């Protein structure tokens, strides 16, 4: 992560948080899932509700899968992750080795806090 691009910004109104930022890679990473720590833990949901919050991503030079890339926050967690989506297939997490120097990930997501 380029040190001049290591901060995002957020707005919190009540239990609703909107966060946006840019991840600019300075080098390739390891084989772990690319994650960003968040300032607040996402709300817990019941069995009949969503198990994650989903946001939008714009990317430059990042492998996105055939259906694009999304950012997600799993309920009851405080980490944002990126998922490569596939039409009629299994989604997979973006890992550090798939990101190279100069790659960009712009993200925006709104979630409810605990």
PyMOL commands that set and color helices and strands:
alter all, ss='L'
color gray80, all
select helices_A, chain A and resi 3-5+96-98
alter helices_A, ss='H'
color red, helices_A
select strands_A, chain A and resi 9-13+16-24+35-37+52-60+69-74+79-84+92-93+104-112
alter strands_A, ss='S'
color yellow, strands_A
deselect
rebuild
show_as cartoon
